[in-house]
Amino acid sequence: MDESTTNDDAPAPEVPVRMATKGLGWSGRETQDDLDGELIREDNPDAAAPVATGPAQLKAAVKKPEPPSLGPGAERPEFRGYGEVDKVWDLSTISDPMTELPDDLAVDAGGLFTDSRIFEVLDALDRELVALDVVKKRVREVASLLLIDRLRRTLNLEAEQPSLHMSFTGNPGTGKTTVAMKMGQILWKLGFVRKGHIVVASRDDLVGQYVGHTAPKTREVLKRAMGGVLFIDEAYNIYRLDNERDYGQETVEMLLQVMENERQDLVVIMAGYKDKMDRFFGDVPGISSRIAHHLEFPDYSLEELMGIARLMLGTQRYRFTPDAAKAFEEYMALRKDQPNFANGRSVRNALERMRMRQAIRLFDAADKGRTLTKGDLVTIQAEDVLQSRVFAGGVFDQ
């Protein structure tokens, strides 16, 4: 709409917030559906009024109703057209749905599943993450809980909103940030958060360096994350129990308050190494008691790392020759036992270096007068892999 016709009283739209590229799925690029989930979306001030009430008994309503209220901070005006069925029911006069509604009253589960497009997110998670079957199963369990809770609310079967704060533990590169991003989309599509964005933060973003500096920093991060997901990487660094002058205690106190009082408008996901997260929860038991879902991300096996490599190559329109695939498997077997190995992230870094070697090889060939073909441009040869210093003596390939 042209700015000259905009209502002066309408709230200004927020600037869309995109996640950093860190933590994207192993495809290395976002789908349009990913972007849909990341955009901050304002509530619609012009939402239609509820359907007019009818007689005391249950009766067919003339118009389709607005989606049921999800409680303070969880309204979803975007769900207009929810439940595409031939007729809908006016439940506004029902005071006790447990006793006044018959048990055989059908609910439109299919409509909710279709409208929310939740299975698109779950299918994308399967495509973009290799293995991690236990993690994917747990994500589907959480999604099932949220779907059924949303379905119950269509019959005014209100219940306390489930606690959705989570802990992700595992080594670097195991997909924690990617899963957090998908979880944000699931929560948004089902109306449990007002916006689909995720804010990634660390100690540097939350804790100040002098008295009076911490509270404003933490408050600003929480403000940006409201209505979405706050992902705190290496959360154990926030609070250092052995340092009595550490300002992280103030951040912890603010997080505890928000996780309890604003849980209908913010989901907090804390991530890090398992042993350090366990110690952090021991030092700050109030945090642990507010987290209902603990997901552990295991390291990838050699076979799974090869699967990640093939997925990345396919997404970027490259392929291995048989000899190159064998060489890369040997490379990963050596690299796994070296320091600073980061699972999928190390696979991505290795492939970037191999693309560089391929480019140099083809540049030199073209400079000598050779005609390059499409096959040359998309193929990683064994020599592009074997030039790694990992084969020359086990030194980490920088």
C-alpha positions as CSV (number, residue, x, y, z in Angstrom):
1,M,0.0,0.0,0.0
2,D,1.3,3.5,-0.8
3,E,2.5,5.4,2.3
4,S,0.2,8.3,1.5
5,T,-2.9,6.1,2.1
6,T,-1.7,4.5,5.2
7,N,-3.7,5.0,8.4
8,D,-1.6,7.2,10.7
9,D,-3.0,5.2,13.7
10,A,-1.8,1.9,12.4
11,P,1.4,0.5,14.0
12,A,4.5,0.7,11.9
13,P,5.6,-2.7,10.6
14,E,8.7,-4.1,12.1
15,V,11.7,-4.8,9.9
16,P,12.0,-8.5,9.0
17,V,14.6,-10.3,11.1
18,R,16.6,-13.0,9.4
19,M,18.8,-15.5,11.1
20,A,22.5,-15.5,10.4
21,T,23.7,-18.2,8.0
22,K,25.1,-20.2,10.9
23,G,22.9,-23.1,11.7
24,L,21.2,-23.4,8.3
25,G,20.3,-26.9,7.3
26,W,22.9,-29.0,5.6
27,S,21.5,-28.0,2.3
28,G,23.3,-24.7,2.8
29,R,20.4,-22.5,1.6
30,E,17.0,-21.5,2.8
31,T,13.7,-22.5,1.2
32,Q,10.9,-20.0,0.8
33,D,9.1,-21.7,3.6
34,D,12.1,-21.2,5.8
35,L,12.0,-17.4,5.1
36,D,8.2,-17.4,5.8
37,G,8.9,-18.7,9.3
38,E,11.7,-16.2,9.9
39,L,9.8,-13.0,9.2
40,I,8.5,-10.9,12.1
41,R,4.8,-10.5,11.5
42,E,2.7,-7.8,13.2
43,D,-0.7,-8.7,14.6
44,N,-3.6,-7.6,12.5
45,P,-5.5,-4.7,14.2
46,D,-8.4,-5.0,11.8
47,A,-9.3,-8.6,12.7
48,A,-13.0,-9.3,12.4
49,A,-15.2,-9.5,15.4
50,P,-16.2,-12.9,16.7
51,V,-19.3,-14.6,15.2
52,A,-22.5,-13.3,16.9
53,T,-23.9,-15.5,19.6
54,G,-26.9,-17.7,19.0
55,P,-29.4,-19.6,21.2
56,A,-28.2,-21.5,24.2
57,Q,-28.1,-24.8,22.4
58,L,-25.4,-25.7,19.9
59,K,-26.3,-24.5,16.5
60,A,-24.8,-23.9,13.1
61,A,-23.3,-20.4,12.7
62,V,-23.9,-18.3,9.6
63,K,-20.3,-17.4,9.1
64,K,-17.0,-19.1,9.8
65,P,-15.5,-18.1,13.1
66,E,-12.2,-16.6,13.9
67,P,-9.6,-19.1,15.1
68,P,-9.9,-19.7,18.9
69,S,-8.0,-17.5,21.2
70,L,-4.7,-18.9,22.3
71,G,-4.4,-16.7,25.3
72,P,-2.5,-13.5,26.0
73,G,0.4,-12.9,23.6
74,A,-0.5,-15.8,21.3
75,E,-3.2,-14.4,19.1
76,R,-3.0,-15.5,15.5
77,P,-5.0,-13.3,13.1
78,E,-3.1,-14.8,10.2
79,F,-5.2,-18.0,10.6
80,R,-8.2,-16.4,8.9
81,G,-10.1,-19.1,7.0
82,Y,-9.2,-21.6,9.6
83,G,-11.1,-24.9,9.3
84,E,-12.4,-25.0,5.8
85,V,-15.6,-27.0,6.3
86,D,-19.2,-26.7,5.0
87,K,-20.5,-25.5,8.4
88,V,-19.1,-24.4,11.7
89,W,-20.4,-24.2,15.2
90,D,-21.0,-21.4,17.5
91,L,-19.5,-22.4,20.9
92,S,-19.7,-18.9,22.5
93,T,-22.7,-19.9,24.7
94,I,-21.1,-23.2,26.0
95,S,-19.8,-22.7,29.5
96,D,-18.5,-26.2,30.2
97,P,-17.5,-28.1,27.0
98,M,-16.6,-31.2,29.0
99,T,-20.3,-31.7,30.0
100,E,-22.3,-29.7,27.4
101,L,-20.7,-31.1,24.2
102,P,-21.2,-34.7,23.2
103,D,-18.2,-36.9,23.1
104,D,-18.9,-37.9,19.4
105,L,-18.8,-34.3,18.2
106,A,-16.3,-34.4,15.3
107,V,-13.5,-31.9,15.1
108,D,-11.7,-30.7,11.9
109,A,-8.3,-32.2,12.4
110,G,-7.6,-32.4,8.7
111,G,-8.4,-28.7,8.3
112,L,-5.9,-27.7,11.1
113,F,-3.2,-29.9,9.7
114,T,-3.7,-28.4,6.2
115,D,-3.9,-24.8,7.4
116,S,-0.9,-25.0,9.6
117,R,1.3,-26.7,6.9
118,I,3.1,-28.3,9.8
119,F,4.0,-31.4,7.9
120,E,5.9,-29.3,5.4
121,V,8.2,-28.2,8.2
122,L,8.7,-31.7,9.5
123,D,9.4,-33.0,6.0
124,A,11.9,-30.3,5.4
125,L,13.6,-31.3,8.7
126,D,13.9,-34.9,7.4
127,R,15.3,-33.7,4.1
128,E,17.8,-31.1,5.4
129,L,19.2,-33.1,8.4
130,V,20.9,-36.4,7.9
131,A,20.3,-39.1,10.6
132,L,19.4,-37.6,14.1
133,D,16.4,-39.9,14.2
134,V,16.1,-39.5,18.0
135,V,16.0,-35.7,17.7
136,K,13.5,-35.8,14.8
137,K,11.3,-38.1,16.8
138,R,11.3,-35.8,19.7
139,V,10.5,-32.8,17.5
140,R,7.5,-34.7,16.1
141,E,6.4,-35.5,19.6
142,V,6.4,-31.8,20.6
143,A,4.6,-30.9,17.3
144,S,2.0,-33.6,18.1
145,L,1.4,-32.1,21.5
146,L,1.0,-28.6,20.1
147,L,-1.3,-29.8,17.3
148,I,-3.7,-31.6,19.7
149,D,-3.6,-28.7,22.1
150,R,-4.6,-26.3,19.3
151,L,-7.3,-28.8,18.2
152,R,-8.7,-28.9,21.8
153,R,-9.0,-25.1,21.8
154,T,-11.3,-25.2,18.8
155,L,-13.8,-26.8,21.3
156,N,-12.9,-24.4,24.1
157,L,-11.2,-27.2,26.0
158,E,-8.7,-24.8,27.5
159,A,-5.7,-26.0,29.4
160,E,-2.5,-24.5,30.7
161,Q,-0.2,-23.9,27.8
162,P,2.6,-26.5,27.8
163,S,6.0,-25.4,28.8
164,L,8.1,-25.2,25.6
165,H,11.5,-24.1,26.9
166,M,14.2,-26.5,25.7
167,S,17.7,-27.6,26.1
168,F,19.8,-28.9,23.2
169,T,23.1,-30.6,24.1
170,G,25.8,-31.9,21.7
171,N,29.1,-31.1,20.0
172,P,29.5,-28.4,17.4
173,G,28.0,-29.0,14.0
174,T,25.3,-31.5,15.0
175,G,22.4,-29.4,13.9
176,K,21.2,-27.7,17.1
177,T,20.7,-24.3,15.6
178,T,19.0,-25.8,12.5
179,V,16.5,-27.7,14.7
180,A,15.9,-24.6,16.8
181,M,15.0,-22.7,13.6
182,K,12.6,-25.4,12.5
183,M,11.0,-25.4,16.0
184,G,10.4,-21.7,15.7
185,Q,8.5,-22.3,12.5
186,I,6.5,-25.1,14.1
187,L,5.5,-22.8,17.0
188,W,4.6,-20.0,14.7
189,K,2.5,-22.0,12.3
190,L,0.5,-23.4,15.2
191,G,0.0,-20.0,16.8
192,F,2.0,-20.6,20.0
193,V,4.3,-17.6,19.2
194,R,3.2,-14.4,17.5
195,K,6.2,-14.2,15.2
196,G,8.3,-16.8,13.4
197,H,11.7,-15.3,14.1
198,I,14.6,-16.7,16.1
199,V,17.2,-14.5,17.9
200,V,20.6,-16.2,18.4
201,A,22.5,-14.8,21.4
202,S,25.6,-15.6,23.4
203,R,27.2,-14.3,26.6
204,D,28.6,-11.3,24.8
205,D,25.1,-10.3,23.7
206,L,23.6,-10.6,27.2
207,V,26.2,-9.9,29.9
208,G,27.8,-6.4,30.4
209,Q,31.3,-5.6,31.4
210,Y,30.6,-3.1,34.2
211,V,27.9,-2.3,36.8
212,G,24.7,-1.2,35.2
213,H,25.6,-2.5,31.7
214,T,24.1,-6.0,31.9
215,A,20.4,-5.2,32.5
216,P,20.0,-3.0,29.4
217,K,21.8,-5.5,27.2
218,T,19.7,-8.5,28.4
219,R,16.5,-6.5,28.2
220,E,17.2,-5.5,24.6
221,V,17.8,-9.1,23.5
222,L,14.6,-10.2,25.3
223,K,12.7,-7.4,23.6
224,R,13.9,-8.5,20.1
225,A,13.1,-12.1,20.9
226,M,9.5,-11.6,22.2
227,G,6.9,-13.4,20.2
228,G,9.5,-15.9,18.9
229,V,12.4,-18.0,20.0
230,L,15.5,-17.0,21.9
231,F,18.4,-19.4,21.1
232,I,21.3,-19.1,23.6
233,D,24.4,-20.8,22.3
234,E,26.9,-22.0,24.9
235,A,24.4,-21.0,27.6
236,Y,26.8,-22.1,30.4
237,N,29.0,-19.1,29.7
238,I,26.3,-16.7,30.9
239,Y,27.0,-17.4,34.6
240,R,30.4,-18.2,36.1
241,L,29.8,-19.5,39.6
242,D,33.5,-19.3,40.4
243,N,33.7,-15.6,39.8
244,E,31.9,-13.6,42.4
245,R,32.3,-10.4,40.4
246,D,30.7,-11.9,37.3
247,Y,27.7,-9.9,36.0
248,G,26.0,-13.0,34.5
249,Q,23.9,-13.5,37.7
250,E,21.8,-10.5,36.7
251,T,21.1,-12.0,33.3
252,V,20.2,-15.4,34.9
253,E,17.7,-13.6,37.2
254,M,16.1,-11.8,34.3
255,L,15.9,-15.0,32.2
256,L,14.2,-16.9,35.1
257,Q,11.6,-14.2,35.4
258,V,10.8,-14.1,31.7
259,M,10.8,-17.8,31.3
260,E,8.1,-18.1,33.9
261,N,6.0,-15.0,33.4
262,E,6.3,-14.6,29.6
263,R,6.2,-18.2,28.5
264,Q,3.2,-17.6,26.4
265,D,5.2,-15.1,24.3
266,L,8.7,-16.4,24.3
267,V,10.4,-19.8,24.0
268,V,13.9,-20.1,25.3
269,I,16.3,-22.8,23.9
270,M,19.6,-23.2,25.6
271,A,22.4,-25.1,23.8
272,G,25.9,-26.3,24.4
273,Y,28.2,-29.2,25.4
274,K,26.4,-31.8,27.5
275,D,28.8,-31.9,30.4
276,K,29.0,-28.1,30.7
277,M,25.2,-27.8,30.4
278,D,24.7,-30.3,33.1
279,R,27.0,-28.4,35.4
280,F,25.2,-25.1,34.5
281,F,21.8,-26.6,35.4
282,G,23.3,-27.8,38.7
283,D,24.6,-24.3,39.5
284,V,21.3,-22.7,38.5
285,P,18.5,-25.2,39.4
286,G,15.9,-22.6,38.6
287,I,16.8,-22.7,34.9
288,S,16.6,-26.5,34.7
289,S,13.2,-26.7,36.4
290,R,11.7,-24.4,33.8
291,I,13.0,-26.5,30.8
292,A,10.6,-29.3,29.9
293,H,12.3,-30.7,26.8
294,H,15.9,-31.9,26.7
295,L,17.2,-33.1,23.3
296,E,20.7,-34.6,23.0
297,F,22.4,-34.4,19.6
298,P,24.8,-37.2,19.0
299,D,28.0,-37.0,16.9
300,Y,27.6,-38.3,13.3
301,S,29.1,-41.6,12.2
302,L,31.4,-41.8,9.2
303,E,28.6,-43.0,7.0
304,E,26.3,-40.2,8.1
305,L,29.1,-37.6,7.4
306,M,29.3,-39.0,3.9
307,G,25.6,-38.6,3.6
308,I,25.9,-34.9,4.6
309,A,28.6,-34.4,2.1
310,R,26.5,-35.8,-0.8
311,L,23.6,-33.7,0.3
312,M,25.7,-30.6,0.3
313,L,27.3,-31.3,-3.0
314,G,23.9,-32.1,-4.6
315,T,22.5,-28.9,-3.3
316,Q,25.4,-26.9,-4.8
317,R,25.3,-28.8,-8.1
318,Y,28.5,-30.7,-7.6
319,R,29.4,-34.4,-7.6
320,F,32.2,-36.8,-6.6
321,T,33.9,-39.2,-9.0
322,P,34.0,-42.7,-7.5
323,D,37.7,-42.2,-6.6
324,A,37.0,-38.8,-5.1
325,A,34.2,-40.2,-2.9
326,K,36.6,-42.9,-1.7
327,A,39.3,-40.3,-1.0
328,F,36.9,-38.1,0.9
329,E,35.8,-41.0,3.1
330,E,39.4,-41.6,3.9
331,Y,39.8,-37.9,4.7
332,M,36.8,-37.8,7.0
333,A,38.1,-41.0,8.9
334,L,41.3,-39.1,9.6
335,R,39.7,-35.8,10.3
336,K,37.3,-37.2,12.9
337,D,40.2,-38.1,15.2
338,Q,41.8,-34.7,15.1
339,P,41.1,-31.7,17.4
340,N,38.4,-29.2,16.8
341,F,36.3,-31.6,14.7
342,A,32.8,-30.1,14.2
343,N,30.7,-32.8,12.5
344,G,28.6,-31.3,9.7
345,R,30.5,-28.0,9.9
346,S,33.8,-29.7,9.3
347,V,32.2,-31.4,6.3
348,R,31.1,-28.1,4.9
349,N,34.5,-26.5,5.4
350,A,36.3,-29.4,3.7
351,L,34.0,-29.2,0.7
352,E,34.7,-25.5,0.4
353,R,38.4,-26.1,0.2
354,M,37.9,-28.9,-2.3
355,R,35.9,-26.5,-4.5
356,M,38.7,-24.1,-4.3
357,R,41.2,-26.7,-5.4
358,Q,38.9,-27.7,-8.3
359,A,38.6,-24.1,-9.4
360,I,42.4,-23.6,-9.4
361,R,42.8,-26.9,-11.3
362,L,40.3,-25.8,-14.0
363,F,41.7,-22.3,-14.2
364,D,45.2,-23.6,-14.9
365,A,43.8,-26.0,-17.5
366,A,41.9,-23.3,-19.3
367,D,44.9,-21.0,-19.1
368,K,46.9,-23.7,-21.0
369,G,44.2,-23.7,-23.8
370,R,42.1,-26.7,-22.7
371,T,38.4,-26.4,-23.4
372,L,36.3,-26.8,-20.3
373,T,33.0,-28.7,-20.3
374,K,29.9,-28.8,-18.0
375,G,31.2,-32.1,-16.6
376,D,34.4,-30.4,-15.6
377,L,32.5,-27.6,-13.8
378,V,30.4,-30.0,-11.7
379,T,32.9,-32.8,-10.9
380,I,35.2,-33.0,-7.8
381,Q,38.2,-35.2,-8.7
382,A,40.2,-37.3,-6.3
383,E,43.2,-35.0,-6.7
384,D,41.0,-32.1,-5.3
385,V,40.6,-34.2,-2.1
386,L,44.1,-35.7,-1.8
387,Q,45.9,-32.4,-1.8
388,S,44.7,-31.9,1.8
389,R,47.4,-31.7,4.4
390,V,45.5,-34.3,6.5
391,F,46.9,-37.0,4.1
392,A,50.4,-35.5,4.4
393,G,50.9,-36.2,8.1
394,G,47.6,-35.9,9.9
395,V,47.8,-32.1,10.3
396,F,44.5,-30.3,10.6
397,D,43.6,-28.9,7.1
398,Q,43.2,-25.2,7.9
